[in-house]
Amino acid sequence: MSEREGGQRGDRRGDRDRRPGGARRNARGHERNRRAQSDRAFSSSAPSGRTRRADPARLAAYETLRAVSEEGAYGNLVLPKLLRAHRLDRRDAGFATELAYGALRWQGTWDAVLARCVDRPLGELDGAVLDALRLGAHQLLAMRVPDHAAIDQTVGLVRAVVGQGPGGLVNAVLRKVAARDLAAWVAELAAGSTDETARLGLAHAHPAWVVRALRQALTAHGRDAAELEALLEADNEAPVVNLVALPGLGDLDEALAAGAEPGTLVPGSALSSGGDLHRLVSVREGGVRVQDAGSQLVARALVAAGQVAGVPGGGAEGGRWLDLCAGPGGKAALLAALADRREAHLTANEVAPHRAELVRRALRPVPEHAWTVRTGDGRSAGELLGGRPAEEAGFDRVLVDAPCTGLGALRRRPESRWRRSPRDLAELGPLQRELLHAALDVARPGGLVAYATCSPHAAETLTVVQDVLAGRRDVELVDALEPVRAAALPGSLDGDRDPSRPWAGDTGPATVQLWPHVHGTDAMFLALLRKR
């Protein structure tokens, strides 16, 4: 039986006292997700007498970090497979998940701490040892793991998977790390600096450029920059798993019976209580899918525009719909199910063949007459018209869920904040504009185009839309707020949760920006444009 430190997860519903996915914390700021200390026994031996085995839960977390570091893998794709491979029960799987994702999220801060505790540049350390040190640092500074247990188990892990040699180094370094708590380390690392952005980056594990970008994004989308710290904190919370029942094809009864709770933002959604969702028949068969509520809302809003009075071009039912950047298929599956109920047909386009196959799998629960998958560059969407003009063969609805930096989904992709750089904005900007132009080109006159990104950065949202509008006389911006409200649960976007930003002053059509700290979703952006 593995030695696990801290209170067991048990029923997570009791831990939602701050916001969905939020974890309780003790006075030191450590997460209260682990087994009680009375359930454990620890070694007080000298390092030479400590364990030489790898605890399976920590081993799964370690292997996740190694795959991310060495192979460029995504932690949220690797870890679930490792949890099954190591046959971890729910308690140990929860521990491994918090340890792996937490160490990935906090990597920049832990590296800054470790750099003060190692007698050489971190780049000179063996990568396997450095990843183990990151796991040890996360246990010491961000989890309710007693210091001696965190050190003992990390040394044992290193001895089991790397070798005996580095054990002494790991023991010495982690003892230095344990000499201070996180607040004291942040204060020491920021001492003498007046750079508040750098301090926030250390305290909340975000690169400084991301901190600046998120501050600017808040103000650009009409919110108070004082919300920045709450946004950074939300980025570091484990996100609750969102489920969606495909309309007419799935229902949430099984998930609700298994402990999920009804969603509070979007109809037909639920918040999962955790565990292996593939044990649910409805999930395995595809009628119920994992999908962030923000993504659900974007897809539903494009369709709901047809029932919103005052939205030009919104009245068309049936017809042809297009998801221009459909991979891996979450929004496409929801759109296809909605299209089938409205006697419309969805074409799901994806440039990468392997992602196009993921789209096909996602769409399998939907009757085949309601959808088609095309593998091709979205910028060549004009080929879908078959040489005919858009007036004859154009699409009534087009979704452009554009490739972006993903700064709005940092909760779900824990390593991405350290992989992205400002250079990505410059590289993605031209592609985003080209895709939006291509979508407008294939929309029929009067058709609606939804431009969406999982990023709140103005360079990927407002500026892209502004530039495209400035270059075309056949396009106008239409209000996105009322379709979003029509697609959401009544009252869920009222008051301070209003996600809109008027395009000009206090009037005019609005764009919509969702936020993790306000809506409990990824930071999805939506603008609706109409082909004149």
ZIMO-V149900 format. One line per field, one symbol per residue. burial: 1 if it has 24 or more other ideal C-beta (glycine too) atoms within 12 Angstrom, else 0. A space follows every 10 residues. Layout:
BEGIN
burial=???
END
This chain:
BEGIN
burial=0111111110 0100100011 1111000001 1111100001 0000001001 1001111111 1111111110 0011110111 0110010101 1111111111 1111111111 1111111100 0100110111 1111111111 1111111111 1111111111 1100011011 1011111100 0100110010 0000001111 1111111111 1111111101 1110001111 1111111111 1111111011 1101100111 1011111111 1111111001 0110011111 1111111111 1111110100 1111010011 1111111111 1111111111 0101111111 1000110111 1111110001 1111110110 1101000001 0011111111 1111111111 1111111111 0001100110 1111111111 1111111111 1111111111 1111110110 0100111111 1111111110 0110001111 1010000011 1111111111 1111111111 10
END
